């Protein structure tokens, strides 16, 4: 009798296990379908080049000009803008004696006098404005004269202002270096105004500036 009861109990347990198995499988399948699919990140494409680093701009601090002459009336009057005869070899010699210009002193080059890229991308009017890549002697006031040059080294364009001293010597007034960028830069001026501009694209934001003279007669080359 007991043996019969035991057999019945075993049969009942087996039936219960068979009935619950499909339910568990369905629950597992439902849980698996509810779980979010995790996809592996796509590897970067080898054909896409990383963007180049933006140009870094460095400006040296400006220095005081030579002292004013005791008798300014004795100083001969000079035109405000005069082209200077300075070639690449002379420029390299001048830069070699100025530690602040070490980044561009190895092989400084003037831009081509026929360069006109600073107007190609510009739609701004420029009537009455003269553009030049030739070095200029700039005399914003009598007794205050600078040699201003634009040019480039291997990978850096520059605008440099130098105080002129006796015996063809020069001292740094201010400089503006555009690292990793050697776009042509011109000087621009109006015969009717005192402001001397630099530009790589005339009137384009961020691509031009001017020489600003402070109240204590320092010169700072600024970007605008």
mmCIF file of the C-alpha atoms, coordinates in Angstrom:
data_MODEL
# 
_entry.id   MODEL 
# 
loop_
_atom_site.group_PDB 
_atom_site.id 
_atom_site.type_symbol 
_atom_site.label_atom_id 
_atom_site.label_alt_id 
_atom_site.label_comp_id 
_atom_site.label_asym_id 
_atom_site.label_entity_id 
_atom_site.label_seq_id 
_atom_site.pdbx_PDB_ins_code 
_atom_site.Cartn_x 
_atom_site.Cartn_y 
_atom_site.Cartn_z 
_atom_site.occupancy 
_atom_site.B_iso_or_equiv 
_atom_site.pdbx_formal_charge 
_atom_site.auth_seq_id 
_atom_site.auth_comp_id 
_atom_site.auth_asym_id 
_atom_site.auth_atom_id 
_atom_site.pdbx_PDB_model_num 
ATOM 1   C CA . UNK A 1 1   ? 0.000  0.000   0.000   1.00 0.00 ? 1   UNK A CA 1 
ATOM 2   C CA . UNK A 1 2   ? 2.741  2.374   1.011   1.00 0.00 ? 2   UNK A CA 1 
ATOM 3   C CA . UNK A 1 3   ? 4.560  1.516   -2.158  1.00 0.00 ? 3   UNK A CA 1 
ATOM 4   C CA . UNK A 1 4   ? 1.532  2.501   -4.196  1.00 0.00 ? 4   UNK A CA 1 
ATOM 5   C CA . UNK A 1 5   ? 1.183  5.815   -2.392  1.00 0.00 ? 5   UNK A CA 1 
ATOM 6   C CA . UNK A 1 6   ? 4.867  6.574   -2.980  1.00 0.00 ? 6   UNK A CA 1 
ATOM 7   C CA . UNK A 1 7   ? 4.538  5.875   -6.674  1.00 0.00 ? 7   UNK A CA 1 
ATOM 8   C CA . UNK A 1 8   ? 1.553  8.206   -6.881  1.00 0.00 ? 8   UNK A CA 1 
ATOM 9   C CA . UNK A 1 9   ? 3.463  10.993  -5.150  1.00 0.00 ? 9   UNK A CA 1 
ATOM 10  C CA . UNK A 1 10  ? 6.404  10.632  -7.543  1.00 0.00 ? 10  UNK A CA 1 
ATOM 11  C CA . UNK A 1 11  ? 4.045  10.791  -10.480 1.00 0.00 ? 11  UNK A CA 1 
ATOM 12  C CA . UNK A 1 12  ? 2.449  13.964  -9.155  1.00 0.00 ? 12  UNK A CA 1 
ATOM 13  C CA . UNK A 1 13  ? 5.860  15.652  -8.673  1.00 0.00 ? 13  UNK A CA 1 
ATOM 14  C CA . UNK A 1 14  ? 6.934  14.731  -12.221 1.00 0.00 ? 14  UNK A CA 1 
ATOM 15  C CA . UNK A 1 15  ? 3.698  16.149  -13.636 1.00 0.00 ? 15  UNK A CA 1 
ATOM 16  C CA . UNK A 1 16  ? 4.144  19.404  -11.717 1.00 0.00 ? 16  UNK A CA 1 
ATOM 17  C CA . UNK A 1 17  ? 7.720  19.841  -13.024 1.00 0.00 ? 17  UNK A CA 1 
ATOM 18  C CA . UNK A 1 18  ? 6.601  19.248  -16.601 1.00 0.00 ? 18  UNK A CA 1 
ATOM 19  C CA . UNK A 1 19  ? 3.830  21.842  -16.246 1.00 0.00 ? 19  UNK A CA 1 
ATOM 20  C CA . UNK A 1 20  ? 6.067  24.549  -14.816 1.00 0.00 ? 20  UNK A CA 1 
ATOM 21  C CA . UNK A 1 21  ? 8.973  24.148  -17.249 1.00 0.00 ? 21  UNK A CA 1 
ATOM 22  C CA . UNK A 1 22  ? 7.341  25.974  -20.225 1.00 0.00 ? 22  UNK A CA 1 
ATOM 23  C CA . UNK A 1 23  ? 6.319  28.865  -17.974 1.00 0.00 ? 23  UNK A CA 1 
ATOM 24  C CA . UNK A 1 24  ? 9.904  29.345  -16.754 1.00 0.00 ? 24  UNK A CA 1 
ATOM 25  C CA . UNK A 1 25  ? 11.224 29.219  -20.307 1.00 0.00 ? 25  UNK A CA 1 
ATOM 26  C CA . UNK A 1 26  ? 8.696  31.789  -21.440 1.00 0.00 ? 26  UNK A CA 1 
ATOM 27  C CA . UNK A 1 27  ? 9.613  34.083  -18.553 1.00 0.00 ? 27  UNK A CA 1 
ATOM 28  C CA . UNK A 1 28  ? 13.300 33.768  -19.435 1.00 0.00 ? 28  UNK A CA 1 
ATOM 29  C CA . UNK A 1 29  ? 12.574 34.571  -23.068 1.00 0.00 ? 29  UNK A CA 1 
ATOM 30  C CA . UNK A 1 30  ? 10.458 37.560  -22.032 1.00 0.00 ? 30  UNK A CA 1 
ATOM 31  C CA . UNK A 1 31  ? 13.221 38.855  -19.757 1.00 0.00 ? 31  UNK A CA 1 
ATOM 32  C CA . UNK A 1 32  ? 15.794 38.413  -22.489 1.00 0.00 ? 32  UNK A CA 1 
ATOM 33  C CA . UNK A 1 33  ? 13.668 40.344  -24.979 1.00 0.00 ? 33  UNK A CA 1 
ATOM 34  C CA . UNK A 1 34  ? 13.107 43.171  -22.460 1.00 0.00 ? 34  UNK A CA 1 
ATOM 35  C CA . UNK A 1 35  ? 16.820 43.682  -21.793 1.00 0.00 ? 35  UNK A CA 1 
ATOM 36  C CA . UNK A 1 36  ? 18.296 46.536  -23.849 1.00 0.00 ? 36  UNK A CA 1 
ATOM 37  C CA . UNK A 1 37  ? 20.651 45.487  -26.592 1.00 0.00 ? 37  UNK A CA 1 
ATOM 38  C CA . UNK A 1 38  ? 24.230 46.692  -26.058 1.00 0.00 ? 38  UNK A CA 1 
ATOM 39  C CA . UNK A 1 39  ? 26.105 47.329  -29.286 1.00 0.00 ? 39  UNK A CA 1 
ATOM 40  C CA . UNK A 1 40  ? 29.867 47.591  -29.469 1.00 0.00 ? 40  UNK A CA 1 
ATOM 41  C CA . UNK A 1 41  ? 31.147 51.090  -30.338 1.00 0.00 ? 41  UNK A CA 1 
ATOM 42  C CA . UNK A 1 42  ? 32.177 51.531  -33.935 1.00 0.00 ? 42  UNK A CA 1 
ATOM 43  C CA . UNK A 1 43  ? 35.915 51.949  -34.429 1.00 0.00 ? 43  UNK A CA 1 
ATOM 44  C CA . UNK A 1 44  ? 36.983 55.372  -35.751 1.00 0.00 ? 44  UNK A CA 1 
ATOM 45  C CA . UNK A 1 45  ? 37.297 55.577  -39.477 1.00 0.00 ? 45  UNK A CA 1 
ATOM 46  C CA . UNK A 1 46  ? 40.898 55.605  -40.630 1.00 0.00 ? 46  UNK A CA 1 
ATOM 47  C CA . UNK A 1 47  ? 39.934 57.793  -43.601 1.00 0.00 ? 47  UNK A CA 1 
ATOM 48  C CA . UNK A 1 48  ? 38.851 60.754  -41.434 1.00 0.00 ? 48  UNK A CA 1 
ATOM 49  C CA . UNK A 1 49  ? 41.732 63.074  -40.588 1.00 0.00 ? 49  UNK A CA 1 
ATOM 50  C CA . UNK A 1 50  ? 41.658 64.780  -37.188 1.00 0.00 ? 50  UNK A CA 1 
ATOM 51  C CA . UNK A 1 51  ? 41.016 68.531  -37.373 1.00 0.00 ? 51  UNK A CA 1 
ATOM 52  C CA . UNK A 1 52  ? 44.181 70.662  -37.368 1.00 0.00 ? 52  UNK A CA 1 
ATOM 53  C CA . UNK A 1 53  ? 44.953 72.567  -34.186 1.00 0.00 ? 53  UNK A CA 1 
ATOM 54  C CA . UNK A 1 54  ? 43.813 76.203  -34.258 1.00 0.00 ? 54  UNK A CA 1 
ATOM 55  C CA . UNK A 1 55  ? 46.506 78.827  -34.725 1.00 0.00 ? 55  UNK A CA 1 
ATOM 56  C CA . UNK A 1 56  ? 48.057 79.966  -31.483 1.00 0.00 ? 56  UNK A CA 1 
ATOM 57  C CA . UNK A 1 57  ? 48.659 83.669  -31.231 1.00 0.00 ? 57  UNK A CA 1 
ATOM 58  C CA . UNK A 1 58  ? 51.460 85.044  -29.086 1.00 0.00 ? 58  UNK A CA 1 
ATOM 59  C CA . UNK A 1 59  ? 52.249 88.685  -28.511 1.00 0.00 ? 59  UNK A CA 1 
ATOM 60  C CA . UNK A 1 60  ? 55.341 89.981  -26.776 1.00 0.00 ? 60  UNK A CA 1 
ATOM 61  C CA . UNK A 1 61  ? 55.097 92.815  -24.305 1.00 0.00 ? 61  UNK A CA 1 
ATOM 62  C CA . UNK A 1 62  ? 55.888 96.179  -25.771 1.00 0.00 ? 62  UNK A CA 1 
ATOM 63  C CA . UNK A 1 63  ? 58.800 98.352  -24.687 1.00 0.00 ? 63  UNK A CA 1 
ATOM 64  C CA . UNK A 1 64  ? 59.156 102.070 -24.210 1.00 0.00 ? 64  UNK A CA 1 
ATOM 65  C CA . UNK A 1 65  ? 60.345 104.183 -27.151 1.00 0.00 ? 65  UNK A CA 1 
ATOM 66  C CA . UNK A 1 66  ? 63.556 106.179 -27.141 1.00 0.00 ? 66  UNK A CA 1 
ATOM 67  C CA . UNK A 1 67  ? 63.219 109.408 -25.141 1.00 0.00 ? 67  UNK A CA 1 
ATOM 68  C CA . UNK A 1 68  ? 61.763 112.457 -26.822 1.00 0.00 ? 68  UNK A CA 1 
ATOM 69  C CA . UNK A 1 69  ? 64.335 114.925 -28.146 1.00 0.00 ? 69  UNK A CA 1 
ATOM 70  C CA . UNK A 1 70  ? 64.873 117.931 -25.883 1.00 0.00 ? 70  UNK A CA 1 
ATOM 71  C CA . UNK A 1 71  ? 64.022 120.281 -28.728 1.00 0.00 ? 71  UNK A CA 1 
ATOM 72  C CA . UNK A 1 72  ? 61.345 118.724 -30.934 1.00 0.00 ? 72  UNK A CA 1 
ATOM 73  C CA . UNK A 1 73  ? 61.500 121.666 -33.324 1.00 0.00 ? 73  UNK A CA 1 
ATOM 74  C CA . UNK A 1 74  ? 65.022 120.575 -34.253 1.00 0.00 ? 74  UNK A CA 1 
ATOM 75  C CA . UNK A 1 75  ? 63.748 117.190 -35.462 1.00 0.00 ? 75  UNK A CA 1 
ATOM 76  C CA . UNK A 1 76  ? 63.277 117.213 -39.236 1.00 0.00 ? 76  UNK A CA 1 
ATOM 77  C CA . UNK A 1 77  ? 59.711 116.641 -40.354 1.00 0.00 ? 77  UNK A CA 1 
ATOM 78  C CA . UNK A 1 78  ? 59.085 113.208 -41.900 1.00 0.00 ? 78  UNK A CA 1 
ATOM 79  C CA . UNK A 1 79  ? 56.233 111.667 -43.792 1.00 0.00 ? 79  UNK A CA 1 
ATOM 80  C CA . UNK A 1 80  ? 54.101 109.389 -41.647 1.00 0.00 ? 80  UNK A CA 1 
ATOM 81  C CA . UNK A 1 81  ? 54.482 106.371 -43.976 1.00 0.00 ? 81  UNK A CA 1 
ATOM 82  C CA . UNK A 1 82  ? 57.638 105.690 -45.976 1.00 0.00 ? 82  UNK A CA 1 
ATOM 83  C CA . UNK A 1 83  ? 58.716 102.458 -47.618 1.00 0.00 ? 83  UNK A CA 1 
ATOM 84  C CA . UNK A 1 84  ? 61.978 101.070 -46.230 1.00 0.00 ? 84  UNK A CA 1 
ATOM 85  C CA . UNK A 1 85  ? 64.704 99.230  -48.106 1.00 0.00 ? 85  UNK A CA 1 
ATOM 86  C CA . UNK A 1 86  ? 65.073 96.099  -45.996 1.00 0.00 ? 86  UNK A CA 1 
ATOM 87  C CA . UNK A 1 87  ? 65.707 92.650  -47.460 1.00 0.00 ? 87  UNK A CA 1 
ATOM 88  C CA . UNK A 1 88  ? 65.530 89.155  -45.957 1.00 0.00 ? 88  UNK A CA 1 
ATOM 89  C CA . UNK A 1 89  ? 69.222 89.085  -45.001 1.00 0.00 ? 89  UNK A CA 1 
ATOM 90  C CA . UNK A 1 90  ? 68.974 92.386  -43.138 1.00 0.00 ? 90  UNK A CA 1 
ATOM 91  C CA . UNK A 1 91  ? 65.809 91.226  -41.429 1.00 0.00 ? 91  UNK A CA 1 
ATOM 92  C CA . UNK A 1 92  ? 67.514 88.035  -40.226 1.00 0.00 ? 92  UNK A CA 1 
ATOM 93  C CA . UNK A 1 93  ? 70.416 90.064  -38.846 1.00 0.00 ? 93  UNK A CA 1 
ATOM 94  C CA . UNK A 1 94  ? 68.081 92.410  -36.955 1.00 0.00 ? 94  UNK A CA 1 
ATOM 95  C CA . UNK A 1 95  ? 65.950 89.576  -35.545 1.00 0.00 ? 95  UNK A CA 1 
ATOM 96  C CA . UNK A 1 96  ? 69.005 87.607  -34.430 1.00 0.00 ? 96  UNK A CA 1 
ATOM 97  C CA . UNK A 1 97  ? 69.815 90.328  -31.906 1.00 0.00 ? 97  UNK A CA 1 
ATOM 98  C CA . UNK A 1 98  ? 66.322 90.342  -30.338 1.00 0.00 ? 98  UNK A CA 1 
ATOM 99  C CA . UNK A 1 99  ? 65.668 87.369  -27.992 1.00 0.00 ? 99  UNK A CA 1 
ATOM 100 C CA . UNK A 1 100 ? 61.888 87.875  -28.081 1.00 0.00 ? 100 UNK A CA 1 
ATOM 101 C CA . UNK A 1 101 ? 61.932 87.067  -31.815 1.00 0.00 ? 101 UNK A CA 1 
ATOM 102 C CA . UNK A 1 102 ? 63.787 83.766  -31.474 1.00 0.00 ? 102 UNK A CA 1 
ATOM 103 C CA . UNK A 1 103 ? 60.788 81.838  -32.888 1.00 0.00 ? 103 UNK A CA 1 
ATOM 104 C CA . UNK A 1 104 ? 61.090 83.616  -36.243 1.00 0.00 ? 104 UNK A CA 1 
ATOM 105 C CA . UNK A 1 105 ? 64.761 84.577  -36.365 1.00 0.00 ? 105 UNK A CA 1 
ATOM 106 C CA . UNK A 1 106 ? 66.107 81.458  -38.112 1.00 0.00 ? 106 UNK A CA 1 
ATOM 107 C CA . UNK A 1 107 ? 64.983 82.332  -41.636 1.00 0.00 ? 107 UNK A CA 1 
ATOM 108 C CA . UNK A 1 108 ? 62.556 85.264  -41.753 1.00 0.00 ? 108 UNK A CA 1 
ATOM 109 C CA . UNK A 1 109 ? 61.124 86.035  -45.172 1.00 0.00 ? 109 UNK A CA 1 
ATOM 110 C CA . UNK A 1 110 ? 59.227 89.054  -46.442 1.00 0.00 ? 110 UNK A CA 1 
ATOM 111 C CA . UNK A 1 111 ? 56.025 88.354  -48.335 1.00 0.00 ? 111 UNK A CA 1 
ATOM 112 C CA . UNK A 1 112 ? 55.894 88.713  -52.104 1.00 0.00 ? 112 UNK A CA 1 
ATOM 113 C CA . UNK A 1 113 ? 55.291 92.386  -53.004 1.00 0.00 ? 113 UNK A CA 1 
ATOM 114 C CA . UNK A 1 114 ? 52.706 91.215  -55.543 1.00 0.00 ? 114 UNK A CA 1 
ATOM 115 C CA . UNK A 1 115 ? 50.783 89.212  -52.958 1.00 0.00 ? 115 UNK A CA 1 
ATOM 116 C CA . UNK A 1 116 ? 47.110 90.131  -52.833 1.00 0.00 ? 116 UNK A CA 1 
ATOM 117 C CA . UNK A 1 117 ? 45.469 87.325  -50.870 1.00 0.00 ? 117 UNK A CA 1 
ATOM 118 C CA . UNK A 1 118 ? 44.337 89.772  -48.186 1.00 0.00 ? 118 UNK A CA 1 
ATOM 119 C CA . UNK A 1 119 ? 41.806 91.196  -50.661 1.00 0.00 ? 119 UNK A CA 1 
ATOM 120 C CA . UNK A 1 120 ? 40.720 87.981  -52.425 1.00 0.00 ? 120 UNK A CA 1 
ATOM 121 C CA . UNK A 1 121 ? 38.428 86.828  -49.593 1.00 0.00 ? 121 UNK A CA 1 
ATOM 122 C CA . UNK A 1 122 ? 37.314 90.318  -48.612 1.00 0.00 ? 122 UNK A CA 1 
ATOM 123 C CA . UNK A 1 123 ? 34.199 92.074  -49.821 1.00 0.00 ? 123 UNK A CA 1 
ATOM 124 C CA . UNK A 1 124 ? 34.776 95.200  -47.731 1.00 0.00 ? 124 UNK A CA 1 
ATOM 125 C CA . UNK A 1 125 ? 35.345 98.531  -49.482 1.00 0.00 ? 125 UNK A CA 1 
ATOM 126 C CA . UNK A 1 126 ? 38.924 99.764  -49.420 1.00 0.00 ? 126 UNK A CA 1 
ATOM 127 C CA . UNK A 1 127 ? 38.879 103.027 -51.339 1.00 0.00 ? 127 UNK A CA 1 
ATOM 128 C CA . UNK A 1 128 ? 41.641 105.329 -50.149 1.00 0.00 ? 128 UNK A CA 1 
ATOM 129 C CA . UNK A 1 129 ? 43.514 102.498 -48.371 1.00 0.00 ? 129 UNK A CA 1 
ATOM 130 C CA . UNK A 1 130 ? 47.044 101.548 -49.431 1.00 0.00 ? 130 UNK A CA 1 
ATOM 131 C CA . UNK A 1 131 ? 48.208 97.949  -48.944 1.00 0.00 ? 131 UNK A CA 1 
ATOM 132 C CA . UNK A 1 132 ? 51.822 96.800  -48.936 1.00 0.00 ? 132 UNK A CA 1 
ATOM 133 C CA . UNK A 1 133 ? 53.978 93.885  -47.850 1.00 0.00 ? 133 UNK A CA 1 
ATOM 134 C CA . UNK A 1 134 ? 57.057 96.107  -48.093 1.00 0.00 ? 134 UNK A CA 1 
ATOM 135 C CA . UNK A 1 135 ? 58.524 97.202  -44.715 1.00 0.00 ? 135 UNK A CA 1 
ATOM 136 C CA . UNK A 1 136 ? 57.407 100.669 -43.662 1.00 0.00 ? 136 UNK A CA 1 
ATOM 137 C CA . UNK A 1 137 ? 58.992 103.447 -41.661 1.00 0.00 ? 137 UNK A CA 1 
ATOM 138 C CA . UNK A 1 138 ? 56.087 104.684 -39.552 1.00 0.00 ? 138 UNK A CA 1 
ATOM 139 C CA . UNK A 1 139 ? 56.214 108.101 -37.843 1.00 0.00 ? 139 UNK A CA 1 
ATOM 140 C CA . UNK A 1 140 ? 52.941 108.642 -35.944 1.00 0.00 ? 140 UNK A CA 1 
ATOM 141 C CA . UNK A 1 141 ? 54.427 111.779 -34.363 1.00 0.00 ? 141 UNK A CA 1 
ATOM 142 C CA . UNK A 1 142 ? 57.649 113.723 -34.795 1.00 0.00 ? 142 UNK A CA 1 
ATOM 143 C CA . UNK A 1 143 ? 60.556 112.141 -32.928 1.00 0.00 ? 143 UNK A CA 1 
ATOM 144 C CA . UNK A 1 144 ? 58.797 108.744 -32.807 1.00 0.00 ? 144 UNK A CA 1 
ATOM 145 C CA . UNK A 1 145 ? 59.774 106.427 -35.655 1.00 0.00 ? 145 UNK A CA 1 
ATOM 146 C CA . UNK A 1 146 ? 59.336 102.690 -36.126 1.00 0.00 ? 146 UNK A CA 1 
ATOM 147 C CA . UNK A 1 147 ? 60.253 100.128 -38.734 1.00 0.00 ? 147 UNK A CA 1 
ATOM 148 C CA . UNK A 1 148 ? 57.192 97.908  -39.197 1.00 0.00 ? 148 UNK A CA 1 
ATOM 149 C CA . UNK A 1 149 ? 57.473 94.631  -41.108 1.00 0.00 ? 149 UNK A CA 1 
ATOM 150 C CA . UNK A 1 150 ? 55.279 91.669  -41.933 1.00 0.00 ? 150 UNK A CA 1 
ATOM 151 C CA . UNK A 1 151 ? 56.685 88.335  -43.023 1.00 0.00 ? 151 UNK A CA 1 
ATOM 152 C CA . UNK A 1 152 ? 56.924 84.667  -42.142 1.00 0.00 ? 152 UNK A CA 1 
ATOM 153 C CA . UNK A 1 153 ? 59.276 81.965  -40.970 1.00 0.00 ? 153 UNK A CA 1 
ATOM 154 C CA . UNK A 1 154 ? 58.779 78.280  -41.786 1.00 0.00 ? 154 UNK A CA 1 
ATOM 155 C CA . UNK A 1 155 ? 55.374 78.044  -40.083 1.00 0.00 ? 155 UNK A CA 1 
ATOM 156 C CA . UNK A 1 156 ? 54.676 81.395  -38.430 1.00 0.00 ? 156 UNK A CA 1 
ATOM 157 C CA . UNK A 1 157 ? 53.547 84.736  -39.808 1.00 0.00 ? 157 UNK A CA 1 
ATOM 158 C CA . UNK A 1 158 ? 54.545 87.836  -37.901 1.00 0.00 ? 158 UNK A CA 1 
ATOM 159 C CA . UNK A 1 159 ? 54.017 91.565  -37.554 1.00 0.00 ? 159 UNK A CA 1 
ATOM 160 C CA . UNK A 1 160 ? 56.962 93.296  -35.894 1.00 0.00 ? 160 UNK A CA 1 
ATOM 161 C CA . UNK A 1 161 ? 57.459 96.934  -34.922 1.00 0.00 ? 161 UNK A CA 1 
ATOM 162 C CA . UNK A 1 162 ? 60.996 98.126  -34.154 1.00 0.00 ? 162 UNK A CA 1 
ATOM 163 C CA . UNK A 1 163 ? 62.140 101.445 -32.746 1.00 0.00 ? 163 UNK A CA 1 
ATOM 164 C CA . UNK A 1 164 ? 64.732 102.986 -35.038 1.00 0.00 ? 164 UNK A CA 1 
ATOM 165 C CA . UNK A 1 165 ? 67.967 104.037 -33.308 1.00 0.00 ? 165 UNK A CA 1 
ATOM 166 C CA . UNK A 1 166 ? 71.074 105.844 -34.573 1.00 0.00 ? 166 UNK A CA 1 
ATOM 167 C CA . UNK A 1 167 ? 73.656 103.911 -36.607 1.00 0.00 ? 167 UNK A CA 1 
ATOM 168 C CA . UNK A 1 168 ? 71.049 101.600 -38.196 1.00 0.00 ? 168 UNK A CA 1 
ATOM 169 C CA . UNK A 1 169 ? 70.243 99.893  -34.914 1.00 0.00 ? 169 UNK A CA 1 
ATOM 170 C CA . UNK A 1 170 ? 66.821 98.761  -33.758 1.00 0.00 ? 170 UNK A CA 1 
ATOM 171 C CA . UNK A 1 171 ? 65.003 97.875  -30.571 1.00 0.00 ? 171 UNK A CA 1 
ATOM 172 C CA . UNK A 1 172 ? 61.794 95.855  -30.284 1.00 0.00 ? 172 UNK A CA 1 
ATOM 173 C CA . UNK A 1 173 ? 58.669 97.966  -29.874 1.00 0.00 ? 173 UNK A CA 1 
ATOM 174 C CA . UNK A 1 174 ? 56.083 95.183  -30.182 1.00 0.00 ? 174 UNK A CA 1 
ATOM 175 C CA . UNK A 1 175 ? 55.475 91.941  -32.046 1.00 0.00 ? 175 UNK A CA 1 
ATOM 176 C CA . UNK A 1 176 ? 52.572 89.693  -32.969 1.00 0.00 ? 176 UNK A CA 1 
ATOM 177 C CA . UNK A 1 177 ? 53.299 86.069  -33.897 1.00 0.00 ? 177 UNK A CA 1 
ATOM 178 C CA . UNK A 1 178 ? 50.740 83.745  -35.497 1.00 0.00 ? 178 UNK A CA 1 
ATOM 179 C CA . UNK A 1 179 ? 52.049 80.292  -34.662 1.00 0.00 ? 179 UNK A CA 1 
ATOM 180 C CA . UNK A 1 180 ? 51.295 77.440  -37.105 1.00 0.00 ? 180 UNK A CA 1 
ATOM 181 C CA . UNK A 1 181 ? 49.864 79.934  -39.585 1.00 0.00 ? 181 UNK A CA 1 
ATOM 182 C CA . UNK A 1 182 ? 51.854 81.539  -42.394 1.00 0.00 ? 182 UNK A CA 1 
ATOM 183 C CA . UNK A 1 183 ? 49.079 83.278  -44.330 1.00 0.00 ? 183 UNK A CA 1 
ATOM 184 C CA . UNK A 1 184 ? 50.268 86.445  -46.127 1.00 0.00 ? 184 UNK A CA 1 
ATOM 185 C CA . UNK A 1 185 ? 49.904 89.579  -44.030 1.00 0.00 ? 185 UNK A CA 1 
ATOM 186 C CA . UNK A 1 186 ? 49.961 93.123  -45.404 1.00 0.00 ? 186 UNK A CA 1 
ATOM 187 C CA . UNK A 1 187 ? 50.197 96.560  -43.846 1.00 0.00 ? 187 UNK A CA 1 
ATOM 188 C CA . UNK A 1 188 ? 47.371 98.960  -44.644 1.00 0.00 ? 188 UNK A CA 1 
ATOM 189 C CA . UNK A 1 189 ? 47.079 102.688 -44.131 1.00 0.00 ? 189 UNK A CA 1 
ATOM 190 C CA . UNK A 1 190 ? 45.423 105.880 -45.303 1.00 0.00 ? 190 UNK A CA 1 
ATOM 191 C CA . UNK A 1 191 ? 47.454 108.958 -46.027 1.00 0.00 ? 191 UNK A CA 1 
ATOM 192 C CA . UNK A 1 192 ? 44.776 110.951 -44.197 1.00 0.00 ? 192 UNK A CA 1 
ATOM 193 C CA . UNK A 1 193 ? 44.931 108.949 -40.963 1.00 0.00 ? 193 UNK A CA 1 
ATOM 194 C CA . UNK A 1 194 ? 47.453 107.979 -38.284 1.00 0.00 ? 194 UNK A CA 1 
ATOM 195 C CA . UNK A 1 195 ? 46.370 104.380 -37.777 1.00 0.00 ? 195 UNK A CA 1 
ATOM 196 C CA . UNK A 1 196 ? 48.494 101.611 -39.283 1.00 0.00 ? 196 UNK A CA 1 
ATOM 197 C CA . UNK A 1 197 ? 46.656 98.301  -39.792 1.00 0.00 ? 197 UNK A CA 1 
ATOM 198 C CA . UNK A 1 198 ? 47.819 94.763  -40.457 1.00 0.00 ? 198 UNK A CA 1 
ATOM 199 C CA . UNK A 1 199 ? 45.541 92.372  -42.317 1.00 0.00 ? 199 UNK A CA 1 
ATOM 200 C CA . UNK A 1 200 ? 45.391 88.890  -43.794 1.00 0.00 ? 200 UNK A CA 1 
ATOM 201 C CA . UNK A 1 201 ? 41.800 89.502  -44.963 1.00 0.00 ? 201 UNK A CA 1 
ATOM 202 C CA . UNK A 1 202 ? 40.696 93.126  -45.095 1.00 0.00 ? 202 UNK A CA 1 
ATOM 203 C CA . UNK A 1 203 ? 37.928 93.857  -42.582 1.00 0.00 ? 203 UNK A CA 1 
ATOM 204 C CA . UNK A 1 204 ? 37.423 90.150  -41.789 1.00 0.00 ? 204 UNK A CA 1 
ATOM 205 C CA . UNK A 1 205 ? 36.834 89.604  -38.041 1.00 0.00 ? 205 UNK A CA 1 
ATOM 206 C CA . UNK A 1 206 ? 39.882 88.143  -36.321 1.00 0.00 ? 206 UNK A CA 1 
ATOM 207 C CA . UNK A 1 207 ? 42.086 88.537  -39.388 1.00 0.00 ? 207 UNK A CA 1 
ATOM 208 C CA . UNK A 1 208 ? 43.329 92.050  -38.932 1.00 0.00 ? 208 UNK A CA 1 
ATOM 209 C CA . UNK A 1 209 ? 44.362 94.529  -36.281 1.00 0.00 ? 209 UNK A CA 1 
ATOM 210 C CA . UNK A 1 210 ? 46.390 97.678  -35.817 1.00 0.00 ? 210 UNK A CA 1 
ATOM 211 C CA . UNK A 1 211 ? 49.241 99.310  -33.946 1.00 0.00 ? 211 UNK A CA 1 
ATOM 212 C CA . UNK A 1 212 ? 47.903 101.003 -30.846 1.00 0.00 ? 212 UNK A CA 1 
ATOM 213 C CA . UNK A 1 213 ? 49.965 103.694 -29.152 1.00 0.00 ? 213 UNK A CA 1 
ATOM 214 C CA . UNK A 1 214 ? 49.321 103.995 -25.420 1.00 0.00 ? 214 UNK A CA 1 
ATOM 215 C CA . UNK A 1 215 ? 49.390 107.150 -23.329 1.00 0.00 ? 215 UNK A CA 1 
ATOM 216 C CA . UNK A 1 216 ? 52.959 106.421 -22.218 1.00 0.00 ? 216 UNK A CA 1 
ATOM 217 C CA . UNK A 1 217 ? 54.019 106.037 -25.872 1.00 0.00 ? 217 UNK A CA 1 
ATOM 218 C CA . UNK A 1 218 ? 54.263 102.264 -25.867 1.00 0.00 ? 218 UNK A CA 1 
ATOM 219 C CA . UNK A 1 219 ? 53.160 100.371 -28.973 1.00 0.00 ? 219 UNK A CA 1 
ATOM 220 C CA . UNK A 1 220 ? 50.927 97.311  -28.785 1.00 0.00 ? 220 UNK A CA 1 
ATOM 221 C CA . UNK A 1 221 ? 49.994 95.278  -31.855 1.00 0.00 ? 221 UNK A CA 1 
ATOM 222 C CA . UNK A 1 222 ? 46.392 94.230  -31.340 1.00 0.00 ? 222 UNK A CA 1 
ATOM 223 C CA . UNK A 1 223 ? 43.943 91.905  -33.091 1.00 0.00 ? 223 UNK A CA 1 
ATOM 224 C CA . UNK A 1 224 ? 40.353 92.920  -33.819 1.00 0.00 ? 224 UNK A CA 1 
# 
